[in-house]
Amino acid sequence: MPHTFPPRGVLSGIVSCLLGLLAATASAEVGGLAPKGLLDPASPDAARQITPSHPDLVAIAPDANGITLTVQPGKPGTPGISLKPLASVFDISAYGHIEVKVTSLSEKPISVAMRVDSRGESNTSSLYLLPNESRPLTVFFGYNGTSPGDELDAAAINQVLIFTSGSKDTVRKFRLGTIQAAGAAGETVQPDPKFVRTRPAGGLLLGGSAPVDAARQITAKGGAKAVFAANGKMLQFNFSGGAKEEFVSFTSGVGMWDLSEYSAITVKIKNTGSTPFTPKLRADSRKGAGEILTASAAIPPNGEMEIIIPFQAAIPFKALVDKEQEVLELKKNWGCEPGTGTNFKSHLATGVTFLSDKSDGAKSFQVTVLAACNPPPVLPAWLGQRPPVAGEWTKTFEENFDGSSLNLNRWNCYMEGGNPWDRRTHFSKENLIVKNGTLALRVAKKRGFHNDDPETKIETDFATGYADTFGKWTQRYGYFESRMKLPTAKCLWPAFWLLPDRGVNTPANQWGKMDARGGTKDGGMEFDIMENLSVWGVQRYNIAMHFDGYMKYHKTLGAEDNYVPADKDGYITSGLLWTPGSAIFYGNGKELFRWEGPRVSSVQSYVILEHVTGGWEKEPLDAAQLPADFIVDYVRVWQRKDLASPEDGPKPNDGNPLHPNK
């Protein structure tokens, strides 16, 4: 990806706030250390430190004791202020957090958030305030709210943002009091129990040795009832059949189940009633539920059935099509058509719900087992051998990583200007390992210079491997496929994706020009074919498309709840079928997501394999889990005869491992 661009995938989170904070010196001491003010709003220097994110919407009124912000109605977003140090950074390494008292002056409830940035890492916390309510807003270093987050360098805080959510029709007004660094360095935070994620032993949710809590784990509605058997190892359900809607949810109680190691839930049901019935059930998560699954047959009286609830959507995601996707200055992101895809998130699972309605009649049944599981995927015979649709196709690119080194006439393993996706890792050829017919991009704790070159003066504590075909191979349209094994260590972000490369004859050919060689404007697009955050586990990933640049007019659409069960060797296979006006994404040969619209890219693109740390769901990096490998078995590309163009294919090059810049 062009090195001056913001990170892919999380771009909406990066540009979503340019916001802030202030502070004055306070006299109270914590643990013998006086808090340190970050801003004197009455000082002449204050104007140099505070910048509104939306000058046309945000009015700032400072006085000796704080700042009042008034946010006028306008375009959606996160309007607020940004506080920056007078020097290059705030050195508050002696402290454990930043705090500010926030008072709502709005007529309606508002949310206010604070983000603290340091060398590309950030921590965030937020408040929900009623009118005239005052509460402290605190960002603890190393936490997002009360959950573990990035490990900030408190000696190098370069920005503090405070912001609210924008509104099209309501004025938002709030006051910031003294803002200061306080607390002791290294202080820890007790997590909020409702956000705690627990991995159930062996995936067992109910039955066997799974712990149960009747008071917390059963929720019923509409006359339905459920009770634990005396031994606590099964649930007895009774539906009255007299209500318009009845359901019983067996939940995680406090907190959530982390089922990121799994791709489905097994449910064993016994009919204890006198009439047959057909179960209806779904998996639930904190951020959304899966589809309602209706069993394929009825269970007779005294009969038993095992039902598998897959996390993968029954109906593939289908992106909304909008004329504004073709207009540079208009809407920025789009969802999918209702009834397509799934909202279930396995790492935030909250329960399983059993449903019924009046037409189903009365019923009684027992659930003896609820357990997360991994049914083996069914792989089509064509996978890896051809595209998923008929046509006159020719294989145009095949990389099986034979031999012991990367083919540098086909791939680059270095990039000018530093790693643009995290500030923690540098690219090293030693962390790109070709062995036994695979490529491993290895994240490891290893101090070194970016591109193994001291002249870059970019030195970090972690190394990783990287590969792309920029300037060496491109294609417009076709079918792109890779078979990959994802890493399991925390805080990793592997990806298989495409970016535009218009070639050496592009006017103003330089990375820094958004509309030049590698830009996503003027028909170009970023295709994220497989983009995984390791917090999701190895069987779920994001699909996305980004276009119209990464700044003012950045647009995006996609879906992150794509479940693709790993095969017996731990691999998944991801593919993109790209044709004029159409982008259809596949996982293990099954359609996951499609977008059919005129704004789909029409520009030559190159392949990227990448493995960095971070991502938009923050979790701390655990160096003890490293080294960790993103393993690629193959990359294969086909072209349809009628779509081929003279620009497709390999480019003359001298085998330099560094991105060509001409």
MARROLUM-721632 format. One line per 5 residues: number of its first residue (from 1); their letters; for each residue x, y, z negated of C-alpha. Coordinates in pm, 1 decimal. Each point is the difference from the previous one (the first is absolute). Layout:
! residues N
NUM	a	X Y Z; ...
This chain:
! residues 662
1	mphtf	0.0 0.0 0.0; 133.3 350.9 73.0; 207.3 91.8 -298.7; -145.1 347.6 -47.3; -352.0 -137.3 -20.4
6	pprgv	-175.5 -70.4 -333.1; -53.0 -367.8 -92.9; -247.8 -200.1 207.4; -312.5 -146.8 -154.0; 14.6 216.6 -311.3
11	lsgiv	13.8 322.3 198.7; -350.1 98.3 -106.4; 111.1 -27.9 -361.6; 310.7 209.5 64.5; -167.4 287.0 180.9
16	scllg	-309.1 -19.5 -218.7; 137.5 242.2 -253.7; 223.6 302.7 -10.3; -88.7 103.9 -345.0; 136.4 87.2 -339.3
21	llaat	60.3 109.1 -350.4; 140.5 262.3 -241.4; 148.6 21.5 -343.4; 102.9 230.4 -281.2; 227.0 -73.5 -292.0
26	asaev	-185.3 -142.6 -297.3; 111.1 1.6 -359.0; -135.9 -334.2 -121.9; 255.9 -279.4 -24.2; -46.5 -368.0 77.9
31	gglap	242.7 -234.4 -172.2; 224.6 295.3 -84.2; 24.5 112.5 365.3; -180.2 321.0 97.4; -204.8 -23.1 321.8
36	kglld	155.8 166.5 302.1; -207.5 245.9 203.3; 19.6 -33.1 375.7; -143.9 337.9 93.8; -57.0 340.1 -151.0
41	paspd	-306.7 126.2 191.2; 67.6 357.8 -112.0; 352.7 -6.4 143.2; 81.9 171.9 332.5; 148.4 -333.6 107.8
46	aarqi	-334.9 -178.6 -34.2; -104.1 95.0 352.8; 308.9 -180.0 133.4; -94.0 -318.6 -181.2; -372.4 -31.3 70.5
51	tpshp	-145.0 -63.3 345.6; -367.2 -65.9 81.3; -63.3 -304.6 213.6; -275.7 174.9 197.3; 61.3 378.3 -15.1
56	dlvai	-333.4 65.4 168.5; -188.8 -191.7 -271.0; 206.0 13.3 -320.4; 19.7 322.6 -206.1; 253.1 13.3 -285.9
61	apdan	-44.9 237.0 -296.1; 296.9 -21.5 -243.2; 20.1 167.1 -338.5; 229.2 -27.1 -301.9; -156.0 -326.0 -118.2
66	gitlt	-75.4 -193.0 313.0; -155.5 -2.9 345.7; -357.5 -7.0 124.8; -63.2 -171.0 333.3; -307.9 68.5 209.8
71	vqpgk	-54.9 -230.8 296.0; -251.8 117.2 257.2; -213.9 -244.7 197.5; 167.2 -117.5 317.8; 142.4 -300.8 173.8
76	pgtpg	42.6 -316.9 -207.1; 337.4 -72.5 -149.7; 182.7 56.5 -325.3; 40.7 375.1 -47.6; 217.3 127.5 -282.3
81	islkp	348.6 130.3 -67.8; 359.3 -115.1 16.5; 253.5 90.6 -266.6; 366.6 -21.1 94.3; 309.5 80.0 -207.4
86	lasvf	199.3 316.7 51.1; 305.9 -221.9 21.4; 2.5 -307.0 222.6; -158.9 -223.3 -268.1; -147.2 -2.8 -348.3
91	disay	232.0 -200.5 -226.9; -235.1 -129.6 -269.1; 175.9 -329.1 -61.8; -25.7 52.1 -377.1; -379.7 -25.2 20.3
96	ghiev	-256.8 -267.8 70.7; -286.5 184.5 169.6; -143.5 323.2 138.6; -322.3 135.7 -145.8; -243.7 286.4 56.8
101	kvtsl	-332.2 92.7 -155.9; -273.8 26.0 263.2; -329.9 181.2 -53.2; -284.3 -32.6 248.6; -167.0 328.6 92.2
106	sekpi	-219.7 -164.4 263.6; -376.8 -34.5 -12.1; 22.6 -368.9 93.3; 232.7 -281.9 -113.5; 340.8 0.8 169.5
111	svamr	306.2 -220.0 20.0; 348.7 144.3 -44.2; 321.2 -192.2 65.6; 371.8 58.5 -50.7; 282.4 -157.5 200.6
116	vdsrg	367.3 17.3 -94.5; 259.5 -61.1 276.8; 365.1 -101.2 -20.5; 218.9 -100.9 296.3; -287.9 -153.8 194.3
121	esnts	-161.0 -173.6 -297.8; -307.5 130.1 -180.6; -225.9 -55.1 -301.2; -361.7 114.6 -18.2; -278.6 39.3 -256.5
126	slyll	-349.2 151.2 13.7; -291.4 127.3 -211.8; -375.4 18.8 46.8; -132.5 314.5 -166.0; -352.9 116.5 -78.9
131	pnesr	-79.4 373.2 23.4; 192.8 197.9 -267.0; 178.8 -313.9 -118.0; 370.6 23.6 -93.0; 238.6 -293.9 -16.2
136	pltvf	373.1 -63.9 35.7; 122.1 -141.8 331.6; 317.8 -204.6 -43.5; 231.4 -174.9 243.6; 229.7 -245.8 -176.8
141	fgyng	322.0 -73.9 185.9; -19.2 -344.1 153.3; -380.3 -19.3 -9.1; -304.0 79.2 210.5; -254.8 70.2 -269.0
146	tspgd	66.3 -287.9 -236.3; 113.5 -245.9 268.0; 369.5 -52.8 83.2; 114.3 206.7 298.1; 316.9 127.6 165.1
151	eldaa	305.6 39.6 -219.8; 50.7 374.2 21.9; 338.8 163.8 -36.3; -97.8 252.7 -269.5; 328.3 182.7 55.9
156	ainqv	-107.2 85.5 355.5; -367.5 102.1 1.4; -43.4 207.9 314.7; -374.2 70.3 1.0; -309.3 -13.6 -218.5
161	lifts	-341.8 12.2 162.5; -339.4 76.5 -156.3; -309.0 -34.2 213.2; -369.7 -72.2 16.6; -221.7 -157.1 263.4
166	gskdt	-124.9 234.3 266.6; -367.8 72.8 58.1; -192.1 125.5 301.6; -254.8 194.1 -205.0; 111.9 41.1 -364.4
171	vrkfr	252.1 236.3 -158.7; 250.4 -184.1 -223.3; 154.8 201.4 -282.1; 230.4 -106.7 -281.9; 265.6 141.2 -228.6
176	lgtiq	346.2 -137.2 -67.1; 152.1 77.0 -337.7; 361.7 -44.4 -103.2; 175.9 -259.5 210.6; 299.2 -166.4 -151.9
181	aagaa	225.8 -299.1 -20.9; -47.0 -176.9 -332.0; 27.6 -334.7 -175.7; 307.9 -216.8 -34.2; 191.8 -147.2 291.3
186	getvq	-96.8 -361.9 60.7; -336.7 21.3 -173.3; -243.3 -275.5 93.3; -372.4 16.1 65.5; -262.7 -246.7 -111.7
191	pdpkf	-200.2 -102.9 308.1; -372.9 55.8 15.8; -146.7 -351.3 -50.7; -245.9 42.0 286.1; 288.9 39.8 247.0
196	vrtrp	205.3 -295.7 -125.8; 41.7 -276.3 259.5; 36.0 -359.1 -121.0; 110.1 -294.4 210.7; -212.3 -297.0 -112.1
201	aggll	206.1 -311.1 -61.3; -24.0 -224.3 303.4; -264.2 231.2 141.8; -258.9 -143.6 -240.3; -280.5 245.5 -83.4
206	lggsa	-253.7 -239.7 -155.3; 39.5 -357.2 -115.5; 285.1 -196.7 -152.2; 216.8 218.2 -222.0; -121.9 334.4 139.5
211	pvdaa	-85.5 235.6 -290.7; -359.4 125.3 -16.0; -174.7 287.1 -177.1; -379.3 -22.3 28.8; -56.7 353.4 -125.1
216	rqita	221.2 155.7 268.6; -7.5 -234.8 297.7; -370.0 -38.8 82.5; -214.0 270.9 163.2; -357.8 -81.6 105.2
221	kggak	-289.1 185.4 167.4; -362.1 -57.7 96.0; -88.5 -286.0 -231.4; 303.6 -211.0 84.1; 192.4 -147.6 -292.1
226	avfaa	325.1 -184.1 -54.4; 158.9 -156.4 -308.3; 319.7 -187.7 -65.2; -30.1 -366.6 -86.9; 96.9 -91.1 -352.9
231	ngkml	354.3 -90.1 104.2; 40.7 327.9 191.4; 108.6 -185.4 312.6; -308.4 56.9 218.5; -280.6 250.3 55.7
236	qfnfs	-371.5 -81.9 11.5; -200.1 232.1 229.6; -377.2 49.9 5.9; -175.8 218.5 258.1; -368.8 77.1 -55.9
241	ggake	-94.3 40.8 364.6; -240.5 276.7 -94.4; 214.6 306.3 58.0; 74.6 182.4 323.2; 370.5 -27.8 -76.5
246	efvsf	180.9 -217.2 -253.3; 369.1 -55.0 -55.7; 253.1 -118.9 -252.1; 361.9 112.3 12.2; 273.0 -198.6 -171.2
251	tsgvg	264.5 265.8 -52.8; 356.1 39.2 -118.5; -128.5 179.4 -311.0; 248.3 273.2 -85.6; 246.3 78.6 276.8
256	mwdls	35.5 -190.5 327.2; 122.3 -328.1 137.7; 304.0 25.0 225.5; -72.8 -259.9 268.5; 262.9 127.9 241.1
261	eysai	159.1 -346.3 19.9; -319.3 -143.8 149.2; -225.3 27.8 305.3; -330.9 -144.1 -126.8; -202.4 -110.1 -304.4
266	tvkik	-136.3 -351.4 -50.0; -340.1 -31.4 -171.6; -145.0 -332.9 -115.8; -378.0 6.8 -49.8; -245.0 -263.2 -129.5
271	ntgst	-375.6 39.7 53.3; -166.5 -61.8 -337.5; -346.4 106.1 123.4; -284.2 -195.6 156.5; 11.0 150.8 349.7
276	pftpk	273.9 42.9 260.8; 167.0 341.0 27.9; 260.1 168.8 217.8; 263.2 194.8 -197.0; 80.2 363.0 84.8
281	lrads	313.8 145.9 -151.7; 280.6 249.4 51.2; 339.4 101.5 -140.0; 23.3 341.7 -168.5; 287.2 240.1 -60.3
286	rkgag	47.5 336.7 -163.1; 18.5 173.2 338.5; -279.1 -192.4 174.3; -171.0 -331.9 56.4; 33.0 -262.9 265.3
291	eilta	-287.7 -105.5 222.0; -282.8 -212.1 -136.5; 69.8 -362.4 90.3; -300.0 -228.9 48.2; 79.8 -370.0 -31.4
296	saaip	-31.7 -204.9 317.8; -257.4 -235.2 -156.8; -232.7 -31.1 -296.7; 100.0 -193.8 -312.6; -258.7 -265.3 -91.0
301	pngem	-107.2 -53.9 -365.2; 292.1 -153.2 -195.9; 217.5 53.9 304.8; 341.8 169.3 -4.2; 181.4 222.3 247.9
306	eiiip	341.4 159.2 29.9; -2.8 340.8 169.1; 302.4 195.4 119.5; -27.0 381.1 -6.6; 267.7 123.9 241.3
311	fqaai	145.4 345.4 -57.4; 33.9 48.6 375.6; -289.0 188.1 159.0; -256.9 -208.8 185.9; -54.5 283.7 250.5
316	pfkal	318.6 177.3 116.0; 47.1 368.7 -70.2; -121.6 218.2 285.3; 121.0 359.5 -2.2; -242.0 284.7 52.8
321	vdkeq	33.9 182.6 331.5; -36.6 376.6 -8.1; 54.5 273.1 260.6; 204.6 187.1 -261.6; 268.7 -268.1 31.4
326	evlel	83.6 161.2 334.9; 19.8 358.4 -131.5; 326.8 108.4 -160.1; -138.6 241.2 -260.4; -298.5 -200.4 -125.5
331	kknwg	-74.1 -281.4 -248.6; 296.9 -178.4 -157.1; -103.4 -360.6 -80.9; -271.1 -255.1 66.3; -144.4 -306.4 -162.6
336	cepgt	-162.6 -306.6 150.8; -350.3 -86.9 107.7; -231.5 -106.3 -286.1; -30.3 -376.0 -30.5; 351.5 -66.0 129.9
341	gtnfk	305.5 -99.7 -202.0; 14.7 -25.6 -378.0; 64.5 228.7 -295.2; 121.4 -277.5 -231.2; 348.3 49.3 -145.7
346	shlat	147.3 -317.5 -142.9; 248.4 167.0 -235.3; -289.2 191.0 -164.0; -253.5 -284.0 -27.6; -278.4 45.6 -256.4
351	gvtfl	-229.3 -299.0 41.3; -231.7 -223.0 199.9; -369.0 86.8 40.5; -282.9 -250.7 57.3; -304.7 152.6 169.6
356	sdksd	-363.3 -82.9 63.0; -327.6 165.4 99.2; -369.4 -71.6 -31.5; -10.5 -213.8 312.7; 254.0 -243.0 -145.1
361	gaksf	-226.3 -102.2 -289.6; 104.4 -114.4 -346.0; 321.3 -195.5 -32.9; 239.1 -137.9 -260.6; 359.0 -101.6 59.6
366	qvtvl	336.5 -43.3 -165.6; 333.2 136.9 112.1; 271.7 -231.8 -122.9; 304.1 149.0 172.6; 102.6 340.7 130.4
371	aacnp	358.0 2.9 124.1; 206.4 205.4 242.0; 153.3 -218.6 269.6; 187.7 -9.8 330.9; -179.1 -209.8 262.7
376	ppvlp	239.2 -77.3 287.3; -59.5 222.4 302.9; -132.1 -143.8 323.1; 239.2 115.9 272.3; -101.0 0.6 368.1
381	awlgq	216.6 -194.3 242.9; 77.7 312.9 205.5; 164.4 181.7 -291.7; 357.2 93.0 92.0; -45.8 -142.6 349.4
386	rppva	-215.5 258.5 179.4; -232.0 296.3 -57.9; -344.4 -65.0 -152.5; -192.5 87.1 317.9; -1.6 -119.2 358.4
391	gewtk	192.7 179.2 271.8; 312.7 -13.5 213.7; 256.1 45.4 -277.3; 380.8 -10.2 6.1; 223.7 -22.0 -305.0
396	tfeen	214.2 315.0 8.9; 184.0 -14.4 -333.1; 98.5 -297.5 -212.8; 220.7 25.3 -304.4; 45.7 -322.7 -196.0
401	fdgss	307.1 123.4 -189.4; 220.6 -284.0 113.4; 367.5 24.2 -80.5; 161.1 179.0 -293.4; -33.7 369.8 83.4
406	lnlnr	-248.7 251.2 136.0; 7.7 68.7 373.4; 103.3 367.5 1.3; -80.7 40.4 367.5; -360.2 -56.0 -101.7
411	wncym	-15.7 130.9 -358.3; 129.2 289.2 -210.1; 75.1 -63.4 -366.5; 89.1 357.9 -99.4; -189.4 329.1 14.6
416	eggnp	128.3 354.5 1.1; -99.0 240.3 -275.1; -69.9 -237.9 -286.1; -278.8 -235.8 -92.0; -324.8 200.6 44.4
421	wdrrt	-226.6 -232.0 -202.5; 160.1 -5.9 -341.6; 290.9 172.7 -171.7; 106.8 -314.6 -179.8; 143.2 -218.7 276.9
426	hfske	260.8 43.2 272.2; 29.5 -204.1 319.8; 286.6 -246.4 2.1; 99.2 -250.4 265.3; 93.8 -242.4 -277.5
431	nlivk	-366.2 -12.5 -105.2; -111.9 -111.9 342.8; 54.8 -375.5 6.8; -47.7 -219.4 308.8; 9.0 -364.1 -98.6
436	ngtla	-181.8 -325.6 80.6; -213.4 160.7 267.4; -132.6 282.3 -217.3; 74.2 362.5 -80.3; 2.7 100.1 -368.0
441	lrvak	-21.4 366.1 -96.9; 131.2 -10.6 -356.6; -63.9 257.6 -271.9; 276.5 -27.8 -259.0; 153.2 205.1 -276.7
446	krgfh	319.7 115.7 169.3; 150.6 345.7 -19.0; 97.6 129.1 341.0; -29.4 254.8 276.9; -276.4 23.6 258.4
451	nddpe	99.4 -184.9 319.6; 309.1 -120.9 -192.0; 152.5 337.0 86.9; 146.3 231.1 -270.2; -23.5 286.0 249.4
456	tkiet	-378.6 2.2 -43.8; 52.9 104.7 -364.2; -324.0 -186.8 -79.2; 75.9 -248.1 -277.3; -259.0 -206.9 -187.6
461	dfatg	-12.8 -288.8 -247.0; -194.5 -240.2 222.9; 60.0 -132.4 351.4; -233.0 -144.4 259.7; 4.4 -125.1 358.0
466	yadtf	-175.8 166.2 291.0; -54.0 -72.0 371.5; -170.7 175.4 290.7; 19.8 10.2 379.8; -5.6 378.1 51.2
471	gkwtq	186.2 93.6 318.9; 61.9 -368.3 78.9; -340.6 -154.0 74.2; -353.2 138.6 35.9; -336.9 -99.7 141.6
476	rygyf	-336.4 164.8 53.0; -295.0 -234.5 -63.0; 20.8 -376.2 -45.6; -18.4 -248.2 -286.2; 255.1 37.1 -284.4
481	esrmk	38.3 -279.5 -255.6; 228.5 -92.2 -291.0; 15.2 -283.8 -250.5; 120.9 122.0 -340.7; 48.0 -101.4 -362.8
486	lptak	-71.3 284.2 -241.2; 196.6 73.1 -319.2; -147.3 -51.3 -347.7; 214.4 237.4 -209.4; -165.3 317.4 -128.8
491	clwpa	-10.4 337.1 178.6; 92.6 -117.7 350.6; -140.1 121.8 331.1; 74.9 -221.0 304.6; -149.4 78.5 339.7
496	fwllp	-20.8 -98.1 367.9; -105.5 297.5 212.0; 36.3 210.2 315.9; 85.1 363.1 74.6; 18.7 196.3 326.9
501	drgvn	322.1 31.3 199.7; -45.9 215.9 309.6; 358.4 -48.8 109.2; 315.3 201.2 52.8; -154.4 236.6 253.2
506	tpanq	-253.6 138.1 -245.0; 16.2 382.2 -19.5; 141.6 124.2 -332.0; 115.4 -354.1 -73.4; 64.6 7.0 -373.3
511	wgkmd	-156.6 -160.0 -304.7; -97.4 330.6 -158.7; -245.5 91.6 275.9; -340.8 -153.4 -70.3; -102.6 18.9 365.7
516	arggt	326.3 -138.0 133.4; 137.5 -346.9 52.8; -127.9 -178.6 -307.7; -305.3 210.3 -85.8; -351.2 -130.1 -54.6
521	kdggm	-167.5 297.3 171.0; -79.9 16.2 372.8; -129.4 -355.7 23.1; 254.9 -157.5 -234.4; -86.2 -202.2 -307.2
526	efdim	144.5 -193.6 -289.9; -132.9 -357.8 -13.5; 41.1 -168.5 -340.1; -55.7 -361.4 100.5; 94.4 -136.0 -342.5
531	enlsv	76.9 225.3 -296.2; 13.3 -169.4 -338.9; 35.6 131.5 -353.3; 136.0 -274.8 -221.9; -248.8 91.0 -275.5
536	wgvqr	-264.9 -151.6 230.4; 172.6 -337.9 25.7; 118.6 -176.1 313.1; -340.7 -64.1 156.8; -139.2 350.8 40.8
541	yniam	119.3 295.8 203.2; -89.7 335.2 151.2; -78.7 76.0 363.7; 9.7 362.5 110.0; 41.5 242.2 286.6
546	hfdgy	141.8 351.7 -41.9; -13.3 267.5 267.6; 21.5 373.8 76.2; 317.9 44.7 -200.8; 61.5 -47.4 -371.3
551	mkyhk	-60.6 352.1 -119.7; -279.4 248.8 64.6; -209.2 -210.0 238.7; 93.1 -348.5 -120.7; -283.1 -246.1 63.9
556	tlgae	-33.3 -357.9 -114.4; -231.8 -298.4 -7.9; 40.0 -355.3 -119.1; -75.7 -241.2 -284.6; 217.8 -140.3 -276.5
561	dnyvp	-211.6 -300.2 -105.0; 114.9 -247.4 264.2; 45.6 -346.9 -148.8; 217.6 -244.8 193.9; 75.7 -322.5 -191.2
566	adkdg	359.7 -117.3 20.3; 67.5 -330.3 176.4; 165.8 -303.7 -158.6; 343.2 162.3 40.4; -111.1 332.2 -148.3
571	yitsg	-25.7 189.3 330.8; -273.5 218.1 144.7; -32.9 94.2 367.8; -114.9 348.4 99.9; -80.0 129.6 346.7
576	llwtp	-122.0 304.9 192.2; -186.3 -22.4 331.5; 48.6 347.5 149.6; -176.2 87.5 324.7; -128.9 331.8 139.9
581	gsaif	-250.0 141.2 -249.3; 21.5 -302.0 -230.4; 206.4 -123.3 -295.7; -96.2 -337.4 -148.0; 200.6 -141.3 -292.3
586	ygngk	32.1 -368.3 -88.7; 110.4 -197.3 -305.1; 81.5 -370.1 44.6; -181.4 22.3 331.9; -324.1 136.3 -146.5
591	elfrw	-125.0 348.1 85.5; 28.2 235.5 -298.5; -50.7 352.2 133.8; -88.2 174.8 324.4; -17.8 355.3 127.3
596	egprv	-137.1 68.3 344.7; 19.5 365.5 92.4; 165.0 232.9 252.3; 257.4 127.9 -251.4; 178.4 -336.3 -27.8
601	ssvqs	365.4 52.5 94.7; 113.3 3.9 362.0; 371.9 55.0 -68.4; 299.6 -238.2 23.6; 84.2 -131.8 -348.6
606	yvile	275.3 -185.3 -179.3; 2.0 -268.7 -272.3; 97.5 61.9 -362.7; 74.5 -250.6 -277.8; 45.5 170.2 -334.3
611	hvtgg	30.4 -85.4 -368.9; 21.0 286.1 -249.6; -125.6 65.6 -352.4; -301.5 197.0 -117.1; -325.4 51.5 186.7
616	wekep	-319.3 179.2 -95.4; -104.0 -235.7 -283.4; 266.0 82.8 -251.4; 162.7 -266.2 -214.2; 348.3 -3.6 -150.0
621	ldaaq	286.7 -169.2 178.7; 140.8 -288.2 -205.5; 366.5 -44.0 89.8; 3.0 -336.1 -179.6; -223.8 -138.3 279.8
626	lpadf	251.0 92.6 268.2; 134.3 -90.7 248.2; -327.7 -41.4 188.2; -34.8 -88.0 368.0; -249.3 89.4 270.8
631	ivdyv	50.7 -292.2 240.4; -90.6 15.9 368.8; -22.2 -324.8 193.7; -62.5 158.1 339.8; -120.7 303.4 192.0
636	rvwqr	-170.7 -68.5 334.1; -166.0 231.2 249.0; -205.7 -68.3 312.7; -113.8 230.8 277.9; -305.0 -35.1 223.2
641	kdlas	89.8 25.0 369.1; -239.3 284.2 80.4; 122.5 208.7 -297.4; 374.0 -23.2 67.9; 195.1 315.9 81.6
646	pedgp	358.1 67.5 117.7; 87.3 150.9 -340.1; -69.9 -329.1 -181.6; 290.7 -208.9 -117.2; 367.5 31.1 -98.7
651	kpndg	199.9 323.0 32.4; 369.6 38.1 83.3; 204.3 44.5 -318.1; 345.6 -60.6 -142.3; -105.5 -218.4 -295.3
656	nplhp	53.8 273.5 -256.0; -175.7 -95.7 -328.4; -107.9 363.1 -53.2; -312.8 155.6 149.1; 98.0 163.7 329.0
661	nk	-79.4 369.9 -14.3; 13.2 68.8 371.5
